[in-house]
């Protein structure tokens, strides 16, 4: 029997690092003074070790150094001069500028992104997908507020933690980040929205955190199409049945929805979250329709008091409704080509949601168990 030609005979990690250009990585490091006072642990070795740590899911420098020393004979293919000690790794992480690894990533993206793009001819991908860029961010909490400023306001109880915010731009037909930036968690997301890097015909998808009307005006002048979604406002009863709802632009503040409910409801209590804090609206609803608007206080308010526990538990009902609409009915996934089609599909999904609740009701089943309504 002949030998299989499917496998190259090299360890898996060796095949991974063969995709990297060693000479180019060292050149990038030298341009950023990353090789000063370095004897053996150069940027190439640093990168190879950190990729090894990611693959092995190590969290601490002690785990990395201990594992590599124990497996030194099996890691000859990494072409490391010496296995790094924990102090060596710590010094390298401290002294070597992060701009080196940022440029290495950009170099890898430039080299391989064309192979990762979906071919619209073979995969029937719409042409507009090539012009669509998706912007979003995520926050990584830290144990300390000394290095990176924490997000949110200072609470009266407890200690605010610091954090890093990761801003990412992804081309829809690639699926890998084309641009990444790290800031403190307190940095506004609109920092990443840079009209100067966009051209006419580009499409940008984002959420409400990127609303900046000055930048939107510049995007319009450049001919860039931007989209940041719609907002669904709803009122439901304690049983979970949606009584009324409305769709607005994502930039509309939550409190504006409550200004007109005094014509539909009266002599009742409405529970909302902190997005509905407004003394003027609260007073107007009570005086005109005898509606008590109950909202939790912010921790930095002068008249702060703990939330009434039964109110907090009751308000979870609408959160459950939204979770079911998103997970089971996928209300956030719509491929409508105009606003009329978008509204029609959302209305259809909310109608189906209510019908299943009614089926559960007449069959004496828990009204919220929608998955089992038709069984």
C-alpha positions in Angstrom: 0.0 0.0 0.0 1.4 3.4 -1.0 1.7 6.3 1.4 -1.1 8.9 1.5 -0.2 12.2 -0.1 -3.0 14.1 1.7 -0.9 14.9 4.7 2.3 16.9 4.4 4.1 15.2 7.3 4.5 18.5 9.2 2.8 19.3 12.5 -0.4 21.3 12.3 1.0 24.4 14.0 4.1 24.3 11.7 1.7 24.5 8.7 0.0 27.5 10.3 3.2 29.5 10.9 4.4 28.7 7.4 1.7 31.1 6.2 3.6 33.9 7.9 6.5 35.8 6.3 9.3 35.7 8.9 11.5 38.3 7.1 8.6 40.8 6.7 7.6 40.4 10.4 11.2 41.2 11.5 11.3 44.1 9.1 8.1 45.6 10.6 9.5 45.1 14.1 12.7 46.9 13.2 10.8 49.9 11.7 9.0 50.3 15.1 12.2 49.8 17.2 10.9 46.4 18.4 14.3 44.8 18.2 16.2 47.1 20.5 18.1 45.4 23.4 16.9 42.0 22.2 19.3 39.1 22.3 17.3 36.0 21.2 13.6 36.6 21.8 12.8 38.6 18.6 9.4 39.6 17.3 9.1 36.4 15.2 9.6 34.3 18.4 7.2 36.5 20.3 4.5 36.1 17.7 5.0 32.3 17.4 4.7 31.9 21.2 1.6 34.1 21.5 -0.1 32.2 18.7 0.8 29.0 20.4 -0.8 30.3 23.6 -4.0 31.1 21.7 -4.2 27.7 20.1 -3.6 26.0 23.5 -6.0 28.4 25.3 -3.5 29.5 27.9 -4.4 32.5 30.0 -1.3 33.2 32.0 2.4 33.6 31.2 3.2 30.9 33.7 1.1 28.4 31.7 2.8 29.3 28.5 6.4 29.1 29.7 5.8 25.9 31.7 4.1 24.1 28.8 6.8 25.1 26.3 9.6 24.0 28.5 7.9 20.7 29.1 7.2 20.1 25.4 10.5 21.5 24.1 11.5 18.4 22.2 8.1 18.3 20.4 8.3 22.0 19.5 11.5 21.9 17.4 9.5 22.8 14.3 8.8 26.2 15.8 12.5 27.2 15.1 12.9 28.9 18.4 16.4 29.5 19.6 15.4 29.0 23.3 12.2 28.4 25.1 11.1 31.7 26.7 10.9 32.1 30.5 8.0 33.9 32.1 10.1 37.0 32.8 11.2 37.1 29.2 7.6 37.0 28.0 6.6 39.7 30.5 9.4 42.0 29.4 8.6 41.5 25.7 4.9 42.2 26.2 5.8 45.4 28.1 8.6 46.8 25.8 7.5 45.7 22.3 5.0 48.3 20.9 1.5 47.0 20.0 1.7 49.0 16.7 4.0 46.1 15.5 1.3 43.5 15.8 -1.3 45.9 14.4 0.8 46.3 11.2 1.4 42.5 11.1 -2.3 41.9 11.1 -2.8 44.5 8.4 -0.1 42.8 6.3 -1.8 39.4 6.7 -5.2 40.9 5.8 -3.8 42.5 2.7 -2.2 39.2 1.7 -5.1 36.8 2.3 -8.4 38.8 2.3 -8.9 38.3 -1.4 -8.9 34.5 -0.9 -11.5 34.8 1.9 -13.9 37.0 -0.1 -17.0 35.2 -1.4 -17.1 35.1 -5.2 -20.5 36.6 -6.2 -20.5 34.6 -9.5 -20.1 31.2 -7.9 -22.0 31.8 -4.6 -24.7 34.0 -6.0 -23.7 36.8 -3.6 -25.5 40.1 -4.4 -23.2 42.8 -5.8 -24.1 45.2 -3.0 -22.6 42.9 -0.5 -19.1 43.9 -1.7 -19.9 47.5 -0.8 -21.4 46.7 2.6 -19.3 47.4 5.7 -20.5 46.5 9.2 -19.3 48.5 12.2 -19.6 47.4 15.8 -17.8 47.3 19.1 -17.6 45.1 22.2 -16.4 45.9 25.7 -13.8 43.8 27.6 -14.1 44.4 31.4 -10.9 44.8 33.4 -10.2 44.4 37.1 -8.9 47.9 37.5 -9.9 51.5 36.5 -6.3 52.7 36.6 -5.2 52.1 33.1 -8.4 52.4 31.0 -11.3 54.6 32.1 -14.4 52.6 33.0 -17.7 52.8 31.2 -20.8 54.4 32.8 -21.3 56.7 35.7 -19.9 56.2 39.2 -22.2 54.1 41.3 -23.1 55.0 44.9 -22.6 51.4 45.9 -19.6 49.3 44.7 -16.7 50.2 42.5 -16.7 50.9 38.8 -14.3 48.7 36.8 -12.2 49.7 33.9 -12.5 48.2 30.4 -11.2 48.1 26.9 -13.5 48.7 23.9 -12.8 46.8 20.7 -14.0 48.6 17.6 -14.3 46.5 14.4 -15.1 47.1 10.8 -16.0 44.0 8.7 -16.7 43.8 5.0 -19.9 41.7 4.6 -18.5 39.5 1.9 -15.3 38.6 3.8 -16.3 37.8 7.4 -13.0 39.0 8.9 -12.1 42.4 10.4 -10.6 44.8 8.0 -9.9 47.4 10.7 -9.6 47.0 14.5 -9.0 49.7 17.1 -8.7 49.5 20.9 -9.8 52.4 23.2 -11.0 52.8 26.8 -14.5 51.5 27.4 -15.7 55.1 28.0 -14.9 56.1 24.3 -18.0 56.8 22.2 -18.6 54.3 19.4 -18.9 57.1 16.8 -15.1 57.5 17.0 -14.9 54.5 14.6 -17.2 56.1 12.0 -14.7 57.9 9.7 -16.4 59.4 6.6 -13.0 60.2 5.1 -12.2 56.5 4.5 -15.5 55.8 2.7 -16.3 56.6 -0.9 -19.4 57.1 -3.0 -21.7 54.0 -3.2 -20.4 52.4 0.0 -22.9 51.0 2.4 -22.4 51.2 6.2 -24.5 49.2 8.7 -24.3 50.1 12.4 -26.4 50.4 15.6 -27.7 53.3 17.6 -24.4 53.9 19.4 -22.9 55.4 16.2 -25.5 58.2 15.8 -23.5 61.4 15.1 -25.4 63.8 12.9 -22.4 65.8 11.9 -20.8 62.6 10.5 -24.1 61.6 9.0 -24.2 64.9 7.1 -20.7 64.3 5.8 -21.6 60.7 4.7 -24.6 62.1 2.8 -22.4 64.6 1.0 -20.0 61.9 0.0 -22.8 59.7 -1.3 -22.4 57.0 1.3 -25.5 54.9 2.3 -25.7 54.4 6.0 -28.2 52.3 8.0 -28.6 52.0 11.8 -32.0 50.3 12.1 -35.4 50.8 13.6 -36.6 50.6 17.2 -39.6 48.6 18.3 -41.6 50.1 21.2 -44.2 47.8 22.9 -46.5 47.6 25.9 -47.6 44.2 27.2 -49.7 43.0 30.1 -48.5 40.8 33.0 -49.5 37.7 31.0 -47.1 38.7 28.2 -49.7 39.7 25.5 -48.6 42.7 23.5 -51.3 45.4 23.8 -49.8 48.0 21.5 -46.5 48.7 19.7 -44.9 51.1 17.3 -41.9 51.3 15.0 -39.7 54.4 14.9 -36.2 55.3 13.7 -33.4 54.1 16.0 -32.5 57.7 16.8 -35.9 58.4 18.5 -35.7 58.4 22.3 -37.7 55.9 24.2 -39.6 58.6 26.1 -41.2 60.0 23.0 -43.3 56.8 22.6 -45.0 57.5 26.0 -46.2 61.0 25.0 -49.2 59.6 23.1 -50.2 56.6 25.2 -52.4 58.8 27.4 -55.0 58.7 24.6 -55.1 54.9 24.6 -54.7 54.0 28.3 -56.0 55.4 31.6 -56.1 54.4 35.3 -53.2 52.0 35.2 -49.5 51.6 36.0 -46.8 51.2 33.4 -43.4 49.8 34.2 -40.4 50.9 32.2 -36.6 50.8 32.3 -34.2 53.7 32.8 -34.7 54.8 29.2 -38.1 56.2 30.2 -36.9 58.4 33.1 -38.6 61.8 32.7 -40.3 63.7 35.5 -42.3 65.9 33.0 -43.7 62.9 31.1 -44.4 61.1 34.4 -46.3 64.1 35.8 -48.2 64.6 32.5 -49.4 61.0 32.3 -50.6 61.0 35.9 -52.5 64.3 35.6 -54.1 63.7 32.2 -54.9 59.9 32.3 -54.1 58.8 35.9 -51.3 56.6 34.6 -48.5 55.9 37.1 -45.2 55.5 35.3 -42.8 53.4 37.4 -39.2 53.5 36.4 -36.0 52.5 38.4 -33.8 55.3 39.6 -30.3 55.8 38.5 -27.7 55.2 41.1 -26.4 58.8 40.9 -29.9 60.4 41.4 -30.4 62.4 44.6 -33.7 60.6 45.5 -32.3 57.2 44.7 -34.1 54.2 46.3 -34.0 50.4 45.6 -36.3 49.2 42.9 -39.5 47.6 44.2 -38.9 43.9 43.7 -42.4 42.9 42.5 -42.1 45.7 39.8 -38.6 44.4 38.7 -40.0 40.8 38.4 -43.1 41.9 36.5 -41.0 43.9 34.0 -39.1 40.8 33.0 -42.2 39.7 31.1 -41.6 42.1 28.2 -37.9 41.1 28.2 -39.1 37.5 27.7 -41.4 38.6 24.8 -38.5 40.4 23.1 -36.2 37.4 23.5 -38.8 35.1 22.0 -39.4 37.5 19.1 -35.6 37.6 18.4 -34.7 34.0 19.0 -37.8 32.0 17.8 -39.3 34.4 15.3 -36.0 36.1 14.3 -37.6 39.5 14.1 -34.2 41.2 13.7 -33.5 39.2 10.6 -35.2 40.8 7.7 -34.3 41.0 4.0 -37.0 43.5 2.9 -36.0 45.9 0.1 -38.1 48.8 1.3 -39.7 50.1 4.5 -43.2 48.9 3.6 -41.9 45.3 3.2 -39.9 45.6 6.5 -43.0 46.8 8.5 -45.2 44.1 6.9 -42.8 41.3 7.9 -42.4 42.6 11.5 -46.2 42.9 11.8 -46.6 39.4 10.5 -44.2 38.0 13.1 -45.8 39.9 16.0 -49.2 38.5 14.8 -47.9 35.0 14.7 -46.5 35.5 18.2 -49.9 36.6 19.5 -51.8 33.7 17.8 -49.5 31.1 19.4 -50.1 32.8 22.8 -53.9 32.5 22.2 -53.6 28.8 21.2 -51.8 28.1 24.4 -54.5 30.0 26.3 -57.4 28.0 24.9 -55.6 24.7 25.5 -54.8 25.6 29.1 -51.1 25.7 28.5 -48.6 28.2 29.9 -49.0 31.2 27.5 -45.3 31.7 27.1 -44.4 28.2 25.9 -44.7 29.1 22.2 -42.5 26.2 21.0 -45.1 23.7 22.2 -48.2 25.6 21.2 -48.9 23.4 18.1 -48.0 20.0 19.7 
